């Protein structure tokens, strides 16, 4: 039994140890196989803990986005605005201007000559790409790094970048008109986790530990325990920042893959973002959801489209080019290697 720290102090989170396996699962979840929890009975109508998500976010005092990011979002509401208008707020923020130029001059884009003008940078890579980059940079700088059991912020951002690259690649494969939107939503789909881990430290410590032991999705444990998930929390954050509603909805719905796969060509962005959530965390010893992703990917892969292993190899290569821009280290194990290990370990 543990007691939440931070907001919601005094709430308890029980875990029951299975005598056969030694795995601890929350009430209502039982072990499955040698080291996995499963839903043993219908999820209780009433969550295990009474924690108001709105109160948690209010207590967290969500910091405001930088003025430069806010201004870029405002400019994006008017399609008549172009590189000249978007360059103004970026150039007024020396830190952001430097980040944008490093981004555009990175090996990810591979321009043969150095780009030294913000306006030219916007012209070359597009308004949407630069706007989204400014948003990512702003959010990254605002997120806390709580001490919460196995939680590690750098690992979370590594996971987020791989998912973002995967979502964009899938969106492009499906003919999505603006795959950058899928990239950004996938990148920020888990942005509420650091905040929640700081505000309910002990509860999230137990959830993260149980996730590592049971191989259940964090969202399943959150729903079972609180009645809400980090996807809902992230969408609330996006709306508090007045981000476009379409963007907030992509984040909010990233756990509903089966729903979007019913009409994949009508819901291309939702499909791309939700499938990205099945990628493994860099800290996972094994990829436990690879079979689900392989099944879902087979349903949407167009004739002549890349095999999953080939797409993952592309993501690994793009990560190596993109990661230095965000000051992220390369994961110790590639997605391709992780898939090969998981496939080899799967029952025949």
N, C-alpha and C positions, 0 to 999 in steps of 0.2 A: 504494500500500500504506500502511496506517495501523495504528497500535498503540493498543489500548484504554488509556484512562486510568481510574483508579479501580479497582474490583474487576475481576479478570480481566486485569491488566496483562500485556503481552507477547503477547497474542493478536492475530493479524493478520486484517484484512478486505480481501481483494483485490477490485478492480473492473476490468472489462475494457471498454475503449472500442471501440465499433463504428466502423469506419473510414468507413462510409457516412454515419452520422448524427451522430457525435461524442458520442453519449449513452453514459454509463458505466453498466454493469449488473454485478451480482454474477455470478460463474461460474454457468453453468446457466441464466441468463436472457439472452435476446437481444433486440435491438431489433425493434420492430414499427411500421411507419409512420414518419413523420418524427421522432418524438421519444417513443417509448414502448418500454418493455421488456415482454417476454412470457415465459411459461414455455417455454423452448426444448426442454427435455427433462424427464423425470420428476424431481421434486425428489429430491435425493440422500437415500439411506436415512440417511446420517450427516450431521448439520449441518456447515456450513463451520467453525464455531467450537465449541469445547467450553466452554460457560458454564453452570454450574449455577444455575438460577433461585433455588432455595432459599438457596444460598450468597450470591447477590447481595442478596436481601432481608434475610438475616441480617446481612450486612456493612453494609447501609444503616441498621441500627438503627431500624427503623420506630417512630416515636414513638407513645406511647399516646394514645388519645382522651381528651378532658377528662372529668372525673368526672361533670359534668352530663349529657353525651351518653351515657355508660355507664349512668347511672341511668335515663335515659329509655328506653333500650333494654331494661333490666331490667323496667321498669314495663310496657312494651308486651307482655311475655310473659303478662301476666294480664289478660284482657278485662274483669275486674271493676273495674280502675282507670279513673278518669275524670278530668275536668279538674282537680278539686281535687288529686288525687295528682300529676298531671303538672306542675301549676303550682309545686310545692315545689322541685324541683331547678332549674327555670328561674329562679325568683325568688332562689334562693341564689347565682346567677351573674349579677351585674349586667350584665356585657357581653352575655351571651346574652339576658337579659331585654330589654335595649334593642334588640337585633337583631330579636327576635321582634315587638316592638311596631312597629318601623319596617316590618317585613315585612307585618304585618297592616294597617297604615295606609297602605300603598302604593296607588298607582292601580291596581295589578293586581287588588285586591279591590274597590275603589271604594265602601267604606262611607261613608255620608253624614256620620257623626259620628266623631270621633276615639276610638279604643279605647285606654284607659289602664290596663286591668287584664289581666294575663297570663291569669288564669282565664277572663275573658270572651273573650279572643282565642282561646283553645283551644276554647271552646264554639262560637264562630262559624265557625271555619274547619276544625275537626276535629283530633282527636288525631294522626292519621297525618300530616297535613300539617305540623303543628308539630314532631313527632318527626323527620320527614325534613328539615325546614329546619335543625334543630339539628345533624343529621348532616352536611348539606352544609357548614354554616358551620365545623364542626370540621375536616372533611377539607380544605377550602379553606385553612384557617389552617396546616395541617401540611405542605402540599406545598412542596418546594423549587423554586427558580427557577434552574436551572442555565444556565450559558453553554455552549450546545451547538449550534453552527451556526445553522440557521434556526429553532430552537425558540424559542417565545415563550409564556410562561405565560398572559398575559392573553388571547392569541388562542385558546389551548386552552380556557380557561373560556368564552369566547364561543361556540366550537364546541359545548362541552358543554351550555350552556344551550339553544341552538337544538335540539340533539338531544333534550334532555329534554322540551322543550315539544312537539316533534313526536311523541315516543313517547307522551306523555300524550294528545295529540289522537287518534292512531291507536287507542290503547287504548280511549278513550271511544267512538270510532266503532264499534269491534268489540264494544262491550258489556262491556268489562272491568270487573269489580266494583270493583277498587282501582287505578285508573289512576295514582294517586300513586306506587305501587311501580314502575311502568314509568318514570315521570318520574325518580325517584331513581336507578334503575339506569342509565338512559341518561346522566344527569348525571355519574355517577362511572365510566362504562365505560372512560374513558381515564386514570383517576387514577394509574395506575402509570407512565405515560410520563415525567413529570418525575423520578421516582425513578430509573428505568432510565437516563435521559439523564444523570443526575448520576453514577451508579455505573459506567457504561460510556460515558464521554463521547465518545471518538473513534469508537467503533463506531456509536453512535447518530447522531453528526454525519453519518457517511457514509450511514447508512440514511435519514435525513431528507432529505439532499441528493438521494439516488437516488430517493426517493419523489417529490420535487418535479420531477425531470427525467423520470422514467419513467412517472409517473402510476399506478404500481402501489400497491396498498394497503400501508400500513406493516406490517400483519400478515403479508402474503405475504413481504415481505423479512425479517421477524423469523423466521418459520418456516424459511425457506430458510437463514438465517444461524445461528440459535441452536437451532432445533428447538422453540421455544415462542414465545408471543406476549404482548403486553401485556395481553390479556384474561385469560390464565391468571395473570399476575402480579397483576392487580387483584383477581381472585377470591381469591388467596392472601392478599392484604392484608386483604380483607373478612373472611376466616375468622380471621386472626390477631386482628382486632378483635372477634371473636365476634358479627359481624353475622348476622342470620337466614340460614340456608342457602339459602332460596328467593331471597333478594336476591343472595347471592354467585353462585348459579347463573345468574341473569339476566345478570350482568356477564360471567361466564365464557363464556356461550354467545352473546354478541351478534354474533359473526362468522358464525353459521350460519344465515343467512336462508333459504336454499333448503330446509334441513332442516325449519324451522318452518312454511314455507309449504305443506308437504305436508298439514298439518292445521291450518290457520289458526284455526279456531274452538275447537280444543282447546288451542292454544298462543298465546293472544292476547297475553299479556305478552311472550313471547319474540319474537313477530312484531313487536310495536310497538318493542321495543328494538333488534332486529337491523336493521329498516328504517331506523331513525334513523342508523345508522352509515354510510348511503349519502349523507347530506347532505355538501355540500362544506365544506372548511375555509375560514375567512374569509380566509386568506392565499392560497388557490388562485386563479390567474389565470382558470381555467375549471373548470366543473363536469364532470369527466370520467366520473362514474358516474350521470349523470342518467337515461340510457336504462334502466339496470338498475332504478333506483328506480321509474321510470314503469311498467316491465313488472310488477314485483312489486306495486306499488300497485294496478294495474288488476285483479290477481288477488284482492285482498282488499276492494276498495271495494264496499260494499253498494249496492243499488239506491237511488238518491236521495242517496248520499253525496257529499261535496264532491269536485270535481276536484282534482287534485294542486296546480295553480296556486292555487286558492282556499284549500286547506289551508295552503300555504306563506305566503300573504298573512296568514292568521290567525296563523301562527307569528311573522311579522315584527311584527305589531301587539302580540302578547303579549310578545315580547322587549323592545319599547320600554317597556312598562309594568313588566316584571320586572327588567330589567338594573340600574336604579339601586339596587335593594335589595342586589344583590351587587357594587355599585360597578364595573359593567362598562360600557364605552363601546358605543355602537351601531356595528355593522360598517359599513364604508364602502359596501358593496353589499348590498342586500337579497336574500333567497332568491328572491323573484319575479323580480328583475332578472337574477340569476344564471341562473335557469332559462331566461328568454327569450334570453339571450346564448348559452347552450349549445345551445338548440333551433335558433337561427338559424345557428349554426356547424356543426351536424350535417350529414353528407352527405345529400343528397336521396334 
